[in-house]
Amino acid sequence: MKAIIYLLISIIFEVFATTSLKMSDGFTKLWPSIFVVVGYAIAFYCMSLSTKQLPLSFVYAAWSGFGTILISLVSYYYFKENFDFYKIIGLIFIIFGVILMKLSNILLKNG
């Protein structure tokens, strides 16, 4: 359970850092640039803690997948970026992919 919490914290800070990356305007704005470095440092640290108890393949799939989903939503609402049918389908595939990665680990462990 602790590993899942670390993974969730990692995803949140990855989204924070990636959003700050956009706001840093190519690292020309000081505070967003600092938030990028700090956010990614915390994200990677928490992700490394989650890999102590969870399979790396699942951790990375969940981290990148749910990070992508959240960034897509932030981009749509905050930066007014396009969010169309094809992106929605792609995000649904990402969700199913992460679920399949977790099921694979469960089935192999019990199989």
Biotite code that builds the C-alpha atoms (Angstrom):
import biotite.structure as struc

atoms = struc.array([
    struc.Atom([0.000, 0.000, 0.000], chain_id="A", res_id=1, res_name="MET", atom_name="CA", element="C"),
    struc.Atom([2.866, 2.358, 0.815], chain_id="A", res_id=2, res_name="LYS", atom_name="CA", element="C"),
    struc.Atom([4.336, 1.766, -2.634], chain_id="A", res_id=3, res_name="ALA", atom_name="CA", element="C"),
    struc.Atom([1.090, 2.822, -4.323], chain_id="A", res_id=4, res_name="ILE", atom_name="CA", element="C"),
    struc.Atom([1.073, 6.046, -2.292], chain_id="A", res_id=5, res_name="ILE", atom_name="CA", element="C"),
    struc.Atom([4.655, 6.761, -3.379], chain_id="A", res_id=6, res_name="TYR", atom_name="CA", element="C"),
    struc.Atom([3.628, 6.075, -6.968], chain_id="A", res_id=7, res_name="LEU", atom_name="CA", element="C"),
    struc.Atom([0.668, 8.475, -6.717], chain_id="A", res_id=8, res_name="LEU", atom_name="CA", element="C"),
    struc.Atom([2.879, 11.182, -5.200], chain_id="A", res_id=9, res_name="ILE", atom_name="CA", element="C"),
    struc.Atom([5.371, 10.585, -7.993], chain_id="A", res_id=10, res_name="SER", atom_name="CA", element="C"),
    struc.Atom([2.684, 10.994, -10.654], chain_id="A", res_id=11, res_name="ILE", atom_name="CA", element="C"),
    struc.Atom([1.395, 14.206, -9.062], chain_id="A", res_id=12, res_name="ILE", atom_name="CA", element="C"),
    struc.Atom([4.871, 15.748, -8.934], chain_id="A", res_id=13, res_name="PHE", atom_name="CA", element="C"),
    struc.Atom([5.620, 14.628, -12.491], chain_id="A", res_id=14, res_name="GLU", atom_name="CA", element="C"),
    struc.Atom([2.487, 16.428, -13.680], chain_id="A", res_id=15, res_name="VAL", atom_name="CA", element="C"),
    struc.Atom([3.431, 19.480, -11.600], chain_id="A", res_id=16, res_name="PHE", atom_name="CA", element="C"),
    struc.Atom([6.954, 19.484, -13.062], chain_id="A", res_id=17, res_name="ALA", atom_name="CA", element="C"),
    struc.Atom([5.772, 18.978, -16.636], chain_id="A", res_id=18, res_name="THR", atom_name="CA", element="C"),
    struc.Atom([3.215, 21.773, -16.277], chain_id="A", res_id=19, res_name="THR", atom_name="CA", element="C"),
    struc.Atom([5.974, 23.983, -14.874], chain_id="A", res_id=20, res_name="SER", atom_name="CA", element="C"),
    struc.Atom([8.127, 23.049, -17.865], chain_id="A", res_id=21, res_name="LEU", atom_name="CA", element="C"),
    struc.Atom([5.539, 24.595, -20.169], chain_id="A", res_id=22, res_name="LYS", atom_name="CA", element="C"),
    struc.Atom([5.287, 27.653, -17.934], chain_id="A", res_id=23, res_name="MET", atom_name="CA", element="C"),
    struc.Atom([9.078, 28.076, -17.755], chain_id="A", res_id=24, res_name="SER", atom_name="CA", element="C"),
    struc.Atom([9.077, 29.203, -21.395], chain_id="A", res_id=25, res_name="ASP", atom_name="CA", element="C"),
    struc.Atom([12.235, 27.295, -22.276], chain_id="A", res_id=26, res_name="GLY", atom_name="CA", element="C"),
    struc.Atom([13.766, 27.822, -18.819], chain_id="A", res_id=27, res_name="PHE", atom_name="CA", element="C"),
    struc.Atom([13.628, 31.604, -19.245], chain_id="A", res_id=28, res_name="THR", atom_name="CA", element="C"),
    struc.Atom([11.380, 32.131, -16.196], chain_id="A", res_id=29, res_name="LYS", atom_name="CA", element="C"),
    struc.Atom([13.052, 31.492, -12.844], chain_id="A", res_id=30, res_name="LEU", atom_name="CA", element="C"),
    struc.Atom([10.320, 30.096, -10.578], chain_id="A", res_id=31, res_name="TRP", atom_name="CA", element="C"),
    struc.Atom([8.724, 27.710, -13.054], chain_id="A", res_id=32, res_name="PRO", atom_name="CA", element="C"),
    struc.Atom([12.243, 26.489, -13.925], chain_id="A", res_id=33, res_name="SER", atom_name="CA", element="C"),
    struc.Atom([12.964, 25.815, -10.254], chain_id="A", res_id=34, res_name="ILE", atom_name="CA", element="C"),
    struc.Atom([9.621, 23.998, -9.952], chain_id="A", res_id=35, res_name="PHE", atom_name="CA", element="C"),
    struc.Atom([10.621, 21.780, -12.897], chain_id="A", res_id=36, res_name="VAL", atom_name="CA", element="C"),
    struc.Atom([13.830, 20.636, -11.218], chain_id="A", res_id=37, res_name="VAL", atom_name="CA", element="C"),
    struc.Atom([12.309, 20.194, -7.761], chain_id="A", res_id=38, res_name="VAL", atom_name="CA", element="C"),
    struc.Atom([9.172, 18.511, -9.109], chain_id="A", res_id=39, res_name="GLY", atom_name="CA", element="C"),
    struc.Atom([11.073, 15.978, -11.187], chain_id="A", res_id=40, res_name="TYR", atom_name="CA", element="C"),
    struc.Atom([13.498, 15.283, -8.324], chain_id="A", res_id=41, res_name="ALA", atom_name="CA", element="C"),
    struc.Atom([10.606, 14.476, -5.985], chain_id="A", res_id=42, res_name="ILE", atom_name="CA", element="C"),
    struc.Atom([8.812, 12.500, -8.711], chain_id="A", res_id=43, res_name="ALA", atom_name="CA", element="C"),
    struc.Atom([11.825, 10.307, -9.456], chain_id="A", res_id=44, res_name="PHE", atom_name="CA", element="C"),
    struc.Atom([12.633, 9.826, -5.777], chain_id="A", res_id=45, res_name="TYR", atom_name="CA", element="C"),
    struc.Atom([9.085, 8.691, -4.966], chain_id="A", res_id=46, res_name="CYS", atom_name="CA", element="C"),
    struc.Atom([8.997, 6.513, -8.071], chain_id="A", res_id=47, res_name="MET", atom_name="CA", element="C"),
    struc.Atom([12.223, 4.825, -6.948], chain_id="A", res_id=48, res_name="SER", atom_name="CA", element="C"),
    struc.Atom([10.652, 4.112, -3.554], chain_id="A", res_id=49, res_name="LEU", atom_name="CA", element="C"),
    struc.Atom([7.616, 2.549, -5.216], chain_id="A", res_id=50, res_name="SER", atom_name="CA", element="C"),
    struc.Atom([9.839, 0.182, -7.217], chain_id="A", res_id=51, res_name="THR", atom_name="CA", element="C"),
    struc.Atom([11.017, -1.402, -3.965], chain_id="A", res_id=52, res_name="LYS", atom_name="CA", element="C"),
    struc.Atom([7.665, -3.203, -3.671], chain_id="A", res_id=53, res_name="GLN", atom_name="CA", element="C"),
    struc.Atom([6.059, -2.989, -7.111], chain_id="A", res_id=54, res_name="LEU", atom_name="CA", element="C"),
    struc.Atom([7.294, -4.377, -10.431], chain_id="A", res_id=55, res_name="PRO", atom_name="CA", element="C"),
    struc.Atom([9.202, -1.780, -12.447], chain_id="A", res_id=56, res_name="LEU", atom_name="CA", element="C"),
    struc.Atom([7.171, -2.545, -15.573], chain_id="A", res_id=57, res_name="SER", atom_name="CA", element="C"),
    struc.Atom([3.933, -1.653, -13.774], chain_id="A", res_id=58, res_name="PHE", atom_name="CA", element="C"),
    struc.Atom([5.372, 1.394, -11.999], chain_id="A", res_id=59, res_name="VAL", atom_name="CA", element="C"),
    struc.Atom([6.688, 2.905, -15.211], chain_id="A", res_id=60, res_name="TYR", atom_name="CA", element="C"),
    struc.Atom([3.511, 2.102, -17.171], chain_id="A", res_id=61, res_name="ALA", atom_name="CA", element="C"),
    struc.Atom([1.322, 3.678, -14.489], chain_id="A", res_id=62, res_name="ALA", atom_name="CA", element="C"),
    struc.Atom([3.653, 6.664, -14.023], chain_id="A", res_id=63, res_name="TRP", atom_name="CA", element="C"),
    struc.Atom([3.904, 7.502, -17.694], chain_id="A", res_id=64, res_name="SER", atom_name="CA", element="C"),
    struc.Atom([0.323, 6.511, -18.534], chain_id="A", res_id=65, res_name="GLY", atom_name="CA", element="C"),
    struc.Atom([-1.506, 8.359, -15.800], chain_id="A", res_id=66, res_name="PHE", atom_name="CA", element="C"),
    struc.Atom([0.944, 11.242, -16.108], chain_id="A", res_id=67, res_name="GLY", atom_name="CA", element="C"),
    struc.Atom([0.014, 11.501, -19.786], chain_id="A", res_id=68, res_name="THR", atom_name="CA", element="C"),
    struc.Atom([-3.691, 11.421, -18.970], chain_id="A", res_id=69, res_name="ILE", atom_name="CA", element="C"),
    struc.Atom([-3.378, 14.130, -16.327], chain_id="A", res_id=70, res_name="LEU", atom_name="CA", element="C"),
    struc.Atom([-1.144, 16.297, -18.524], chain_id="A", res_id=71, res_name="ILE", atom_name="CA", element="C"),
    struc.Atom([-3.711, 16.017, -21.320], chain_id="A", res_id=72, res_name="SER", atom_name="CA", element="C"),
    struc.Atom([-6.404, 17.276, -18.955], chain_id="A", res_id=73, res_name="LEU", atom_name="CA", element="C"),
    struc.Atom([-4.214, 20.075, -17.577], chain_id="A", res_id=74, res_name="VAL", atom_name="CA", element="C"),
    struc.Atom([-3.271, 21.069, -21.140], chain_id="A", res_id=75, res_name="SER", atom_name="CA", element="C"),
    struc.Atom([-6.915, 21.216, -22.144], chain_id="A", res_id=76, res_name="TYR", atom_name="CA", element="C"),
    struc.Atom([-8.212, 23.166, -19.144], chain_id="A", res_id=77, res_name="TYR", atom_name="CA", element="C"),
    struc.Atom([-5.212, 25.368, -18.326], chain_id="A", res_id=78, res_name="TYR", atom_name="CA", element="C"),
    struc.Atom([-3.433, 25.883, -21.650], chain_id="A", res_id=79, res_name="PHE", atom_name="CA", element="C"),
    struc.Atom([-6.551, 25.572, -23.857], chain_id="A", res_id=80, res_name="LYS", atom_name="CA", element="C"),
    struc.Atom([-4.966, 22.851, -26.001], chain_id="A", res_id=81, res_name="GLU", atom_name="CA", element="C"),
    struc.Atom([-7.043, 20.661, -28.295], chain_id="A", res_id=82, res_name="ASN", atom_name="CA", element="C"),
    struc.Atom([-8.798, 17.607, -26.819], chain_id="A", res_id=83, res_name="PHE", atom_name="CA", element="C"),
    struc.Atom([-10.519, 15.638, -29.549], chain_id="A", res_id=84, res_name="ASP", atom_name="CA", element="C"),
    struc.Atom([-11.978, 12.182, -30.187], chain_id="A", res_id=85, res_name="PHE", atom_name="CA", element="C"),
    struc.Atom([-8.620, 10.660, -31.148], chain_id="A", res_id=86, res_name="TYR", atom_name="CA", element="C"),
    struc.Atom([-6.943, 11.849, -27.957], chain_id="A", res_id=87, res_name="LYS", atom_name="CA", element="C"),
    struc.Atom([-9.788, 10.404, -25.907], chain_id="A", res_id=88, res_name="ILE", atom_name="CA", element="C"),
    struc.Atom([-9.431, 7.033, -27.657], chain_id="A", res_id=89, res_name="ILE", atom_name="CA", element="C"),
    struc.Atom([-5.660, 7.144, -27.125], chain_id="A", res_id=90, res_name="GLY", atom_name="CA", element="C"),
    struc.Atom([-6.111, 7.875, -23.426], chain_id="A", res_id=91, res_name="LEU", atom_name="CA", element="C"),
    struc.Atom([-8.574, 4.994, -23.110], chain_id="A", res_id=92, res_name="ILE", atom_name="CA", element="C"),
    struc.Atom([-5.968, 2.683, -24.657], chain_id="A", res_id=93, res_name="PHE", atom_name="CA", element="C"),
    struc.Atom([-3.406, 3.947, -22.143], chain_id="A", res_id=94, res_name="ILE", atom_name="CA", element="C"),
    struc.Atom([-5.763, 3.138, -19.259], chain_id="A", res_id=95, res_name="ILE", atom_name="CA", element="C"),
    struc.Atom([-6.387, -0.372, -20.614], chain_id="A", res_id=96, res_name="PHE", atom_name="CA", element="C"),
    struc.Atom([-2.656, -0.838, -21.148], chain_id="A", res_id=97, res_name="GLY", atom_name="CA", element="C"),
    struc.Atom([-1.857, 0.002, -17.525], chain_id="A", res_id=98, res_name="VAL", atom_name="CA", element="C"),
    struc.Atom([-4.645, -2.321, -16.345], chain_id="A", res_id=99, res_name="ILE", atom_name="CA", element="C"),
    struc.Atom([-3.259, -5.137, -18.508], chain_id="A", res_id=100, res_name="LEU", atom_name="CA", element="C"),
    struc.Atom([0.250, -4.551, -17.135], chain_id="A", res_id=101, res_name="MET", atom_name="CA", element="C"),
    struc.Atom([-1.081, -4.915, -13.584], chain_id="A", res_id=102, res_name="LYS", atom_name="CA", element="C"),
    struc.Atom([-3.184, -7.974, -14.485], chain_id="A", res_id=103, res_name="LEU", atom_name="CA", element="C"),
    struc.Atom([-0.162, -9.566, -16.088], chain_id="A", res_id=104, res_name="SER", atom_name="CA", element="C"),
    struc.Atom([1.819, -9.161, -12.874], chain_id="A", res_id=105, res_name="ASN", atom_name="CA", element="C"),
    struc.Atom([-1.049, -10.561, -10.785], chain_id="A", res_id=106, res_name="ILE", atom_name="CA", element="C"),
    struc.Atom([-1.658, -13.534, -13.093], chain_id="A", res_id=107, res_name="LEU", atom_name="CA", element="C"),
    struc.Atom([2.040, -14.407, -13.341], chain_id="A", res_id=108, res_name="LEU", atom_name="CA", element="C"),
    struc.Atom([2.381, -14.250, -9.559], chain_id="A", res_id=109, res_name="LYS", atom_name="CA", element="C"),
    struc.Atom([-0.664, -16.486, -8.996], chain_id="A", res_id=110, res_name="ASN", atom_name="CA", element="C"),
    struc.Atom([-0.257, -18.602, -12.122], chain_id="A", res_id=111, res_name="GLY", atom_name="CA", element="C"),
])
